[in-house]
Amino acid sequence: MNSKLKEKNWSVSLEKEISEMWENESLYDFSTEDKREIFTIDTPPPYPSGRPWHAGAAAHYSQIDMIARTARMMNYNVLFPIGIDRNGLPVEIYTEKKFKISMISTPREKFIELCKIALDDLEVEMIATMKKMGLSGLFKQYYRTDSEDYRALTQTTFIELWEKGLIYQAMRPNNYCYKCRTTIADAEIYYMELPSKLVFIKFKLTNEKGHLLIATTRPELLSSCQVILVNPEDERFKDVINQEVEIPIFGNIVKVKSHPSAKMEFGSGAVMICSYGDYTDVLLFREL
């Protein structure tokens, strides 16, 4: 079998020629008139918040492209959307750095306009990079998450989910950045391991004389303590399970419960569980 490519070295000009041919012939367009079974890929729109495009994001989209091309070879009518996420904290931080301004001290409308200017520049570069990568997405109809149409769609979808009871409202602890003056996602939090002290605190038993000794490395979270845990196999605490103790300083009353997550060999064997401040505690508190 003879190869159609005669070049011994792959040239950039050849890549451009092939890319333009794909675009001119609309090879990867999606049509609602096509009667074949639809194969839709829910692509996560990337942030245009830096240059060049992050290698990890590019690799992710390459994998998505493999799925899209495989589906086409299986005779599906493939919808491979291309979008740009133009909302969120990374966009705000990039705009602040680019224009050397502070979001807090800049009028809202002015800051939004500067965000658009910063993003438009990066967006053109990102779309060009996607095309150079040979992604077979729907570039002719790529979407922006800050467009009126996109916002209307997301708001309509949210209302529908709310009316179906698929969304609920609840109080949850959040990470707050005092500098950005906004809540931030867990994925944007970086933890550092620092030397600390193991502190022992006496919790007074409410229905009898005596106290329960608690060991913690986070005494500053004492006010958020909601329950005390001991290991169900720890004989030292079998008489205090389901009893109540008083939190020092704050005077709140909490219950002592048994749970296998409590490590008998750590500290006193009894541990306080907080409703905020410690991610592991928060997850465990919801379980309880």
N, C-alpha and C positions, 0 to 999 in steps of 0.2 A: 504494500500500500504506500503510495507516494504522498508525502506531505504537501499541502497547499502553500505552506509557508516556506519560502525560499531563503529567508534571511537566516544567517548563522547567529547574528546578534540581535536581540530584541531591541527595537528603537522606540523612543517616546512618540515619535511621529506616527508610527503604526498603531499605537494605543489610541491616539487621538482620532485617527481615521476610523478605527473600529467603533469607538464610542459615539462618534458623529453618525455613523451608519445605523447603530441601534436606535439613536434618537430620531433620525429622519424617517426611518421605517416603522417607528412606533412599535417596536418588537415587544416591549414590556408594558404597554398600556393595558388598563383594565376597562372592560366594557360590560355594562349592565345588559346589553343586548345579546351577549354571548350566552348560549343555552347550556354550556358545560357546567358541571358542578363547581361552585365557588370555593376557593381555598383562600381564606383571609389570614394574614399574619398581623397580630396586634403588636406592632413595633413600638418600643419605648422611644419617644423623641429625645435626642441628645441635647445637652446644653451647649450653646456656642459661647462658652465662657473662657476660652483661652485658645492660643495658637502655639503649635499646630494641634490638630485634633488628637486627643489622647489615644495612645496605641491600644489600650484596653477596650475602649469604645469602638475603635475601628475593627478590632478583631471580633468583637461581638457582632457587629453588623455583617462582617464577612460570613459568619456562621448562619445568620438569618438569610443571607443571600443564597447560601448553599441549599437551604430548605426551600426557598422560593423556586430556584432552578430545578430542583428535584421534583417539586409538585407540578411544574410545567411539563416536564418530561413524562409525568404520569397522566397528562391530558387534563389537568385542572385549569379553571379560569382563575388565575392567581391575582390577588390584590395585595401588593407589597407597598404599603404606604411609606412615604418619606415625610417626616415632620421635624420641626425645630422647636425645642422647649425654650420659650422666651420669658419664663417667669421664675421666680424663686430667688433665694439668697445668693447663689453663685453669680447670677446676673447682676444683682445689686452691688456685690463686692467688686466685680470686674469694672463696673461703671465708675465706682468711687475711685479705684486705682487709676483708671484711664484718664479721668478728668481732674483727678486730685481734689475731690470734693467730699463732703460728708452728706449722706442721705438725710440725716436728722436736721441739718441746718439748711438744706435746699428745699425750696417750695415743691410740693408734691407733683404738680403738673410739669414743672421744669425738670425734675428728676426723671419722670417717666419718659419725657422727650429725649433726654440724654441716654437713657437706657436703650431706646429704639435706635438712636444714631450709632451707639456702640455695637449693638447686636446686628444691625444691617451690614456693617463692615465684616464682622466675623461670619455671618450667615452665608454671604456670597462665597467666602473662602471655604467654608465647610461643605457646601453643596458641590463646589468644584472638586474638592477632595474625594467626596463620595463617588462622583462620576469617574475620576481618575482610578479609583479602586475597582471600577467595573461593576458596581452594584446595580442590580436590575430592578430598581424600585420605580415608583410612579412619580418621577420628577416633575412632570407637567402639571401636576395638581398637588404639589407639596403644601403642607399646612403649617400654620404658626399658632402656638398656643395663646398668643395675645390678640388674635384676630377676633372680630365681632362674631363671625360665624362659629368659630371654635368655642367661644365662651357661651354662646346661646345653646350649642349642642351639649356642653358639659352641664350647664344649669338645668336643661330639660331632662337630661339623664338622671341627675341628682334628685330632682323632684319626683320622677317616676319611681326611683328606688325607695325614696322616703315614703311615698304613698303605698308602696307594697310591703312596707315594714322591714325592708332589708338594710336600713340604716338606723342607728340608734345614737342618742346623745348621752354622754356620760362625763363625769369628772375624772380627769386623769392628770397625773403629774407630768410636767414637760421640762425639757432642758431650755434654759433661758440664757441668752448671751447679753450681758449688761452693756457690751460695747455696741453690738448691732441693734440692741433693744428689740429683740424678737425671739420667738421660740425657734429652736433648731432641732433637726432630726437626730436620732441616735447614731445614724451613719456618719454624721458630721462631728461626733464627739471623739476625742482622742484621750485615752487614759494613760496616766503615768504611775509607775510603781515607785513609791517613796517610803523611806523608813518611817514607822509609826510605833505607837505604844499600845499595848493591850491593857485596857482600863477595866477594873472591876468595880461594879456599882451594886449597892444594896437596894433591892426592891422590897418594901414592906408588905408582908402578907396581910390581907384585910380581915380575915376571919379568925386569926389566931396570932399569938405572939411569934416573933421571929421574922426572918427575911429570906429572900431568895437572891443569891449572888449571881449577877449577870456579867459576862465578859464581852467586851466590844472594842473595836478599833475606831468606832465612830461615835464617841460620846456627844458630839455636837448635834446628832440626830435624835437625841433623847425625846424631844417634843413630838416627834413623829412616830414614836413607838406605839403600835396598835395591838401587839400580841407577843407573848413569850413562848418560845418553843423549846421543848426538851425531847430527847430521843425516847421512843416508847420502850426501848429495851434497857434504859438507864435506871437501875434500881434506886439510885439516889433521889429521884424525883417522882416516884410512883405515888407518893402521898399528896403531892401538890398539883397534879394534873387536874384541870378543870377548876382550880381555885383561882382567886383574883389577887392581883398585886397592885400596889400604888406606885406610880412613876414618881421618882424624886423630883423636887423643885416644882414640877407642873401639877402634880396631884391627880392626874388622870388615872382611871381604873381600867386595867386590861386583864385579859384572861390568860392562864397558862394552858397551852395545848401540847399534845404530843405529835411529832412529825419525824419521819426517818431522816430528813435533811439535817437535823441537828446532830452535830458531831460530838460524841461523848468525850473524845480526847482533847477537844479544843477548849481552852480556858476553863471555865467552871462547868461546862456542859450545857448551860442554859444560855440562850441567845435571844436578843430582842429583834423583832421584825418590824421594819418601818414602812410607812405608806409612801415615802418619797426619799430621794437622796441616794438610794442604792438600787441599781437596776435589778439585781438578783432578788432583793427583798420585795420589790414591787411585783415581780412575776409570782413569787411565792405567796404574797399577800392576796393576790387575786384568786389564787387556787384555794386558799383557806376560806 
